[in-house]
Amino acid sequence: MEKVKVDQLETELKFLKSQYHPHFLFNALNTIYFQVDDKNEEAKQSIEQLSDLLRYQLYDIEKEVRMEQEINYLKSYIAFQQLRMTERLVLDLYFDPELKDRKIHPLLFQPLIENAFKYVRGEYRIQLEMKSAGNQIQFEIKNSISRTQNTGNRKGKGIGIENLKRRLNLLYSDKYHLEIKQTESLFVAKLIISID
């Protein structure tokens, strides 16, 4: 019984510590925002976007969220990522309007989007599709890669992907399918989650 209590305390402390770091960053961003010259609108806009993303991760998350909230977060995240990309990036996004009232655990799709932006090369194209099919949420993201790009180590071995797999196993155990594959010119990630 004593060991269970100690384990619970350790788990709670780890959780609180994990929340402290983003909270500190959020407060630091607010400080930096007011130090940026008013003439530098782009920098202020970037700080505001990052603050909104952190706010969702810290405060606006319940156990489950409506897909409309999650999609709005993903769109904001994509807009933030676009700030650092060149204008030659071709972005093709589709979010099925039928998804909006579904409920899901948050932040499951963001690591896959992050990887697409991190590794896009070649034709410089990202295609994202998220749709409703029966009781499933079907998500697929493809990014172009160069023929010489060595992304073999991406085959689901990154920290973000490993954390995603752990979360999916905890939250949806046998109710999801994650497939990550690479061709000569494309990297593709598919995530299907069955919702009760």
C-alpha positions as CSV (number, residue, x, y, z in Angstrom):
1,M,0.0,0.0,0.0
2,E,2.9,2.3,0.9
3,K,4.5,1.7,-2.5
4,V,1.3,2.5,-4.3
5,K,1.1,5.9,-2.5
6,V,4.8,6.6,-3.4
7,D,4.2,5.7,-7.0
8,Q,1.1,8.0,-7.1
9,L,3.0,10.9,-5.7
10,E,5.9,10.4,-8.2
11,T,3.4,10.3,-11.0
12,E,1.7,13.5,-9.8
13,L,5.0,15.2,-9.4
14,K,6.1,14.3,-12.9
15,F,2.8,15.6,-14.2
16,L,3.1,18.9,-12.3
17,K,6.7,19.2,-13.5
18,S,5.7,18.6,-17.1
19,Q,3.1,21.4,-16.8
20,Y,5.6,23.8,-15.2
21,H,7.9,24.0,-18.2
22,P,5.3,25.0,-20.8
23,H,3.8,27.4,-18.2
24,F,7.2,29.0,-17.7
25,L,7.6,29.3,-21.5
26,F,4.1,30.8,-21.9
27,N,4.9,33.5,-19.3
28,A,8.4,34.1,-20.8
29,L,6.8,34.7,-24.2
30,N,4.4,37.3,-22.8
31,T,7.4,39.1,-21.4
32,I,9.3,39.0,-24.7
33,Y,6.1,40.1,-26.5
34,F,6.2,43.4,-24.7
35,Q,9.9,43.9,-25.3
36,V,9.5,43.6,-29.1
37,D,9.4,46.9,-30.9
38,D,5.8,47.7,-32.0
39,K,7.2,48.2,-35.6
40,N,8.1,44.6,-35.8
41,E,4.6,43.2,-36.5
42,E,5.8,39.9,-37.8
43,A,7.7,39.0,-34.6
44,K,4.7,40.1,-32.5
45,Q,2.4,38.0,-34.6
46,S,4.7,34.9,-34.3
47,I,4.8,35.3,-30.5
48,E,1.0,35.6,-30.4
49,Q,0.5,32.5,-32.5
50,L,3.0,30.5,-30.3
51,S,1.2,31.8,-27.2
52,D,-2.2,30.6,-28.5
53,L,-0.8,27.2,-29.2
54,L,0.6,26.9,-25.7
55,R,-2.6,28.2,-24.2
56,Y,-4.5,25.3,-25.9
57,Q,-2.0,22.8,-24.6
58,L,-2.1,24.2,-21.0
59,Y,-5.5,25.6,-20.4
60,D,-8.1,24.7,-23.0
61,I,-7.6,20.9,-22.8
62,E,-10.1,18.7,-21.1
63,K,-10.0,15.0,-21.0
64,E,-11.5,14.9,-24.5
65,V,-12.1,17.8,-26.9
66,R,-14.5,18.4,-29.7
67,M,-12.8,17.8,-33.1
68,E,-13.7,21.4,-34.0
69,Q,-11.3,22.6,-31.2
70,E,-8.6,20.1,-32.3
71,I,-8.9,21.1,-36.0
72,N,-8.7,24.8,-35.1
73,Y,-5.5,24.1,-33.0
74,L,-4.0,22.1,-36.0
75,K,-4.8,24.9,-38.4
76,S,-3.1,27.4,-36.0
77,Y,-0.1,25.1,-35.7
78,I,0.2,24.8,-39.5
79,A,0.0,28.5,-39.9
80,F,2.7,28.9,-37.3
81,Q,4.9,26.3,-39.1
82,Q,4.3,28.1,-42.4
83,L,6.0,31.2,-41.0
84,R,9.4,29.5,-41.2
85,M,8.8,27.9,-44.6
86,T,9.6,29.4,-48.0
87,E,6.8,30.5,-50.3
88,R,7.4,27.6,-52.6
89,L,5.8,25.2,-50.1
90,V,2.6,23.7,-51.6
91,L,0.1,22.9,-48.9
92,D,-3.0,21.0,-49.6
93,L,-5.3,20.6,-46.5
94,Y,-8.7,19.0,-46.2
95,F,-10.6,18.8,-42.9
96,D,-14.0,17.0,-43.2
97,P,-16.8,19.2,-41.7
98,E,-18.5,16.1,-40.5
99,L,-15.8,15.7,-37.8
100,K,-16.5,18.9,-35.9
101,D,-18.8,17.4,-33.2
102,R,-16.8,14.2,-32.6
103,K,-14.8,13.9,-29.4
104,I,-11.2,12.9,-29.2
105,H,-8.2,13.1,-26.9
106,P,-6.2,16.1,-27.9
107,L,-2.7,16.5,-29.5
108,L,-2.5,13.1,-31.3
109,F,-2.1,14.4,-34.8
110,Q,0.3,17.3,-34.2
111,P,3.5,15.1,-34.0
112,L,2.7,13.8,-37.5
113,I,2.2,17.3,-38.8
114,E,5.4,18.5,-37.1
115,N,7.4,15.7,-38.8
116,A,6.0,16.6,-42.3
117,F,7.1,20.2,-41.9
118,K,10.5,19.2,-40.5
119,Y,11.3,16.8,-43.3
120,V,9.6,18.2,-46.4
121,R,12.0,18.5,-49.4
122,G,12.0,17.7,-53.1
123,E,8.8,19.1,-54.6
124,Y,8.2,20.8,-51.3
125,R,4.6,19.6,-50.9
126,I,2.5,18.6,-47.9
127,Q,-0.9,17.0,-48.3
128,L,-3.1,16.5,-45.3
129,E,-6.5,14.9,-45.2
130,M,-8.7,14.3,-42.1
131,K,-12.1,12.7,-42.6
132,S,-14.9,10.9,-40.9
133,A,-15.7,7.4,-42.0
134,G,-18.3,5.6,-39.9
135,N,-17.0,5.5,-36.4
136,Q,-13.5,6.3,-37.5
137,I,-11.4,9.4,-37.7
138,Q,-9.0,8.9,-40.6
139,F,-5.9,11.1,-40.8
140,E,-3.3,11.0,-43.5
141,I,-0.4,13.3,-44.1
142,K,2.2,13.1,-47.0
143,N,5.2,15.1,-47.5
144,S,7.6,15.1,-50.4
145,I,11.2,14.1,-49.9
146,S,14.2,14.4,-52.1
147,R,15.4,11.2,-53.8
148,T,18.7,11.5,-52.0
149,Q,17.2,12.4,-48.6
150,N,18.2,9.9,-46.0
151,T,15.1,9.6,-43.8
152,G,15.4,5.9,-43.0
153,N,15.7,6.8,-39.3
154,R,12.3,8.3,-39.4
155,K,10.5,4.9,-39.7
156,G,8.6,5.6,-36.4
157,K,11.7,5.9,-34.3
158,G,11.7,9.6,-33.3
159,I,10.8,10.7,-29.8
160,G,7.6,12.4,-31.0
161,I,6.4,9.3,-32.8
162,E,7.4,7.0,-29.8
163,N,5.5,9.3,-27.4
164,L,2.5,9.3,-29.8
165,K,2.5,5.5,-29.9
166,R,2.6,5.3,-26.1
167,R,-0.3,7.8,-25.8
168,L,-2.3,5.9,-28.5
169,N,-1.7,2.6,-26.6
170,L,-2.9,4.2,-23.4
171,L,-5.9,6.1,-24.8
172,Y,-7.2,3.9,-27.6
173,S,-5.3,0.5,-27.1
174,D,-6.8,-1.7,-29.8
175,K,-8.9,1.1,-31.4
176,Y,-6.2,2.7,-33.6
177,H,-4.0,1.9,-36.5
178,L,-0.8,3.9,-37.2
179,E,1.1,3.3,-40.4
180,I,4.3,5.1,-41.4
181,K,6.0,4.4,-44.7
182,Q,8.4,5.9,-47.1
183,T,8.7,5.7,-50.9
184,E,11.4,7.2,-53.1
185,S,9.7,10.6,-53.2
186,L,7.1,10.6,-50.4
187,F,6.8,10.1,-46.7
188,V,3.3,9.0,-45.6
189,A,1.8,8.8,-42.1
190,K,-1.7,7.4,-41.6
191,L,-3.6,7.3,-38.3
192,I,-7.0,5.8,-38.0
193,I,-8.8,6.0,-34.6
194,S,-12.1,4.3,-33.9
195,I,-14.3,6.4,-31.7
196,D,-17.1,4.9,-29.5
